[in-house]
Every structure is written in structure tokens, then in C-alpha cells.
């Protein structure tokens, strides 16, 4: 693989000079120093974070390099005829978040009169992997309750059909003797199992409902506390504003998280990120 160590761009084999900066291309594997080869090989465990055209790929690589992701590179995918932006596995989540903000900012900035000329399509075609997010207890409660009702309905309906078939009101299987007994035991046991799972899920739903109410109350208190103790001016004064718009999101969220940790240092990481994002959205709704 021939690539430019400065621009982090891959070129076809046989190319000797970078078309962007004029630097001499190198072979990535040849650049590994034998004394610490195992350590540097970790950086070769690249993960794709976006599939875009060449121009956007260059901008994304520059953004990632500026954001202290030094191993960011772009690789041409001949199968899809697009460029694959890649980073090391240890920076995967950070890179995905950066590109997501880049996509949102670019779309918001250009989706006006220019959308009829294809600007909308240019940015909505940025394919970015999703990352795990915090699941609210209220959402878990709704999912669990839905599953409980599904198991109960299936179990009760199945037992009803089995009973109606046994007493001869409906004919489904046409079995008798040992075969019918075996069928009743197996299928009946399955439907009874559904009912047991449904009842257990209903009981757990009651616990989740209480936890959801407590979480909602706690979240409201946190947001109210942030509104009273962390203003936009305070956030903007916490970092150097002479940075790309894509980076401002992370600096702002970092300031919000730092303020939250002053109050509650033991909050779950995913929950902390969600609260910071919610408060960020309330302060910068168009960002």
C-alpha cells in the first residue's frame, strides 16, 4: 500500500508522489521500525467510519487529523467506487461522532436554495456507522411491557386453540392416542412457558416503571440545575472558539460533562453523555 505520510491518502501501487502535497509516497509496512513493530501494528487495525466521494473524504481526514486522530486515512474502494475513511480501532467511536457532527453541520449549512443543485444529496449520502447510545429506562419499560403482552397473548391464545382441538370443536392435527398426548404435552408446555414469561415480564415492568419515574425526575433536576449554573457564555469561555465548527460540539459537551461531574462524579458514563447532549440541544438547537 503506497500512501502519503502527511496527507494520509492511499494511492495505487506504482505511484511515487503525492498529488496533493508533492511528498514522496511510502509503503506503510516498510515504515514500521523493527524495534517496536508490534506496537505500531496496532495502528494498522483500521476500521471504516465513512464512505464518501474524494473531496469529502479529504475534508474528513483533515478534520480527524486536527482532532488528534493521527492515523486517519482515506482508501479508494474500487468495488463501490467511493472513498473509505478509516481510523484505528481505539479512535473509532470518537471518529464516528465527529463525522456525524460534520454531516449535520454541512447539511444544515447547505440545505437552503442550493439543495436543488444536489447539495442535499451530497451530504446525505455520507454513510456513517452507528454507535451505542444510552437507553432510557422509560424506553426499556415500554419494550418490556410490549414483550410481556406479546408472550401472554400468544400463550393464552395457543392454549385456547389446544383445548378447542382436544374437545373436538376444531380439527387441526387429526391425531389420537399417544401422538396426541405427546403433542399436548410439548405444545401445551410451550404455551404455558410463554404465559410464565409474560407474567414475569409484567412484574419486572412494574419495577422498570418506578425506576423510569425516578430517572425522569432526576434528569429534570439535573437539567434545571445546569440551566441555573451553566450558561452559554460560560461554556463558550471554556475553550478556544477559533476551531472548526465540528469540534465545537465536543468542546461544549465536554464543558457540560465537567460541570455535571462536579456535582455527581459517579454517574454512569452513557447517562452522563445523554444528559450533556440533551442540555446541549436545549442551548444550541440549530447546531
C-alpha angles and dihedrals in degrees: 000000000000114000143159112252090206103045095029091225124143120225132192117271111275095037110120105179133052112245091210105049105006094239121146113263121238136200109250095220093047089057093063112107111226093223094064101017095130091055095049093045087069087069089059090066091097125179123199114242102173142013111210145137121283099264095050091043090058091050092049092050091050090050092049092047090050088050092059098261097128098177095059111132139166122228127189113237107208092190095059095026090230139102122263115212110209136188136177116279092245090061097040100109094043091051094048091051091049093050092047090056090045090054093048093047094046093047094048092047096049105031096097128082091335093064091087089062093058102269091125092054092045094063102029087060091066102114112209126177116240124243131212116272134192114275113218116233089234089059091048088051092053093047092047093047091049090051091048093054091045093054093044094049093046092046096047094043091048093051090048091053090047092051093046090051092049094052092046101247091121130022117216110142106018093215130146141179120011094352092057092047091050091049091050092050095048100039094036090051090051093053092045087052089054090053092049091050090048093052091047090049091050091053091049089048089062089056092047091048091057092045091049091054091049092047092049091051092047092047091051090051091050093050091047090049091051092050089053097044108027119052130183090253092055092050094047091049091054095074143028105273092200092091134101115287090242090063096049091073092060094045091050094047089047090055091049092049092049090054092049092050089056088063101032115018094172099059117131110264096234092047091049091053091049093051091047091050092048092050091045090054091051091053100037104028094163097042 
